[in-house]
Amino acid sequence: MRYVVGLLVWFRQPQPLRVELGERSYDILIGAGLLDAAGEHLAPLLPQPRVVIVTDANVAPLYLARLEASLAAAGITRAAVVLPAGESSKSFTQLEALCERLLALKVERRTTLLALGGGVIGDLTGFAAGILLRGLDFIQVPTTLLAQVDSSVGGKTGINTAHGKNLVGLFHQPRLVLIDVDTLATLEARQRRAGYAEVVKYGLLGDAGFFAWLEAHGAELLAGDRDAIVQAVQVSCAAKAAIVAADEREGGVRALLNLGHTFAHALEAATGFGDALLHGEAVGVGMALAFELSRRLGYCAGAEVERVVRHLAAVGLPSDLHWLTGATPQDLIAHMLGDKKVHDGRLTFVLARRIGEAFLDRQVPAAVLEDVLADALAE
């Protein structure tokens, strides 16, 4: 099943994209230079001309002043909360600190929060917005490729715990997603590659044509070509918007967006949710393992697996586990069993029949899974 319209259509389609969710519908604006025009885009959506910007210590020096200047030009009052950067901020400790800071700023129910940063800031701000004063509006201004194509769209918010990733959170849709692709110019190469894994995901799960386009143009995207970046972000967001509109709370088709993630979340837990393994890097490994598991179960041809692994390697993403020392298949499976997608005690995997055709499987034999993990660890 295809979730993305033909690529040539995108060269003719105007923005914005629309996430159709009835009264919770919202736009995704994608383009260059949008940060400096943020005020004019935000002003019509605000219940009151006041926002609190939530960002982190890495992003603030780069983009906070520009965003504040745009808001000021539109007559919007603003304050800012700057949090520590990194995955460790997705915690109860930082959630509490953020809520206390926001309450100290005397936010009201008509005050809008604005998440300026990557997926950590978006998830944390969205969670705080969902619970503070029983619900505040928030707007996503993602500054990483991963956040632009995935976490900023769809309303998933949450924090990590010692038991696993994103196990505490809620669905809370933003009012707007404003994507300025120029913010990727300051993103380090490793972070850009990690975000690219989520772009690849959309081709693998639902659009073989898009994956073929990435094989041809992925290097240009990672080198910073603006046209390639805009194209990939548009197609990825269109896919995400269509899936979220069909299944907002992951009761069915939205679960396909977890391609590679059952493996990935276990790897992140095993490496301590830190910089040793970025989320997108874990997803890259997870997608390769999902295709290999599909092959072992007879669903997918070996040539399809080789093509996936070849493309991941070509862009510098890992696809096996030889670097993970001290872990066993049983260790990783134990982490998987703590995943929120476990169903009646069974692991849920997104598997593939071919590139562009993914499906859910809750009947994977434990022995086959152990063999796939053992071979990946030994390579």
Secondary structure, 3 states (H helix, E strand, C coil): CCCCCCHHHHCCCCCCEEECCHHHCEEEEEECCHHHHHHHHHHHHCCCCEEEEEEECCCHHHHHHHHHHHHHHCCCEEEEEEECCCHHHCCHHHHHHHHHHHHHCCCCCCCEEEEEECHHHHHHHHHHHHHHHHCCEEEEEECCHHHHHHHCCCCEEEEEECCEEEEEEEECCCCEEEEEHHHHHHCCHHHHHHHHHHHHHHHHHHCHHHHHHHHHHHHHHHCCCHHHHHHHHHHHHHHHHHHHHHCCCCCCHHHHHHCCHHHHHHHHHHCCCCCCCCHHHHHHHHHHHHHHHHHHCCCCCHHHHHHHHHHHHHCCCCCCCCCCCCCCHHHHHHHHCCCCCCECCECCEEEEEECCEEEEECCCCHHHHHHHHHHHHHC
